[in-house]
Amino acid sequence: MHIGELVLPEGATIADALKAALAAGLLPPEVREGLQAGALSVALNGRARPPECRLGAFDRIELLGPLTVDPKIARQRRVAHRRAALARDKWSGPGR
């Protein structure tokens, strides 16, 4: 989801950008609470970064919520789903 764009001074940090976005009304107040409570983490261009990290031109800040499922379990479920789909299609493929 794309929320908006901000123009920040040279040397701005992720924390500065979040403060500016909250002040501009681009983010709901729950985001501030989530960040303070540690329920949300921050990523810069897809990589986890601390709020003190400096921004560059056209950087993308992402707010990440807590994981709802263990990544290992999610992968096992995807593999099981694909294998089940292949087993069903094995005999009903083209030419049958």
N, C-alpha and C positions, 0 to 999 in steps of 0.2 A: 504494500500500500504506500503510495507516494503522498506524503503530507504537505510538503512545500519546500521552498528554497529560501535560504538566508544569505545575506551578504555580511560577512564578518571581517574585522580588521586582520591584518597580517599577524601571524603568531597566535591566533585564537586556538583554544583547546576544545575538546569534546564537551567539557563542562560548560564552557562559555556558550557554545552553540545550543546546548540544552536549555540553559537559562534564557537565552534570547528567544528560543522557540516557545518556551512557556510564557514569557512576557508578551510575545506577539499573538498568543492565543492559538498557535499551531498545534499544541499538544494539550490534552485534557489534564486537569489537576491530578487525576489518579496516577499519571506517569511520575510526577514528582514524588508522590507517596510510595510508589513501587520502587523507584530508585533509592529512596532513603531507607526503605525496609529491606533492600537487598533482593527483592523479588524479581527485579529486572536487571539485566546486564546490558552492556553496550558493546557494539561491534563497529568497526570502521572498515568499510569496503569488504565486509564478509569475514573479518578476523577480530576476535575479542581483543579489546584494548582498554586500558585504564582511562578514567575521565581526564587525566592530566596530559594525555597524548595530544600533540599539536596537529592541527588540520592543514591539509594542502588544498589547492584549487580543485573543485569539483568532487571532493570526498563525499561519500555516502555514509551517514550514520544510521545504524540499525539498533532498535531496542528489542532485546530478546527476552522472552518470558521463560519461566521454568519449563523443563522438559516434562511432558505429560506421560511419556513412556520411555523405558530404557532403550537406547539406540540398538543394543544387541537384540533385544526382544523384537523390536520393530523390524529389523533385518530378517530375523528368523521367520516372522509372519509373512513378509513379502516373498521370501523364497518358497515357503510352503504354498502360498497362493499361486505363484507362477508354476510350480510343479503340478499342482492340482489342475490348472488350466491346460497344461501340456498333455497330461494324462487323458483328459476328456477329448482333446482335439487329435489325439494320436490316430484314431481310426476313422475320423470324420473329415480328414483333410481333403485337398483337391484330388480329383481322379477317383474318388470312392463313391 
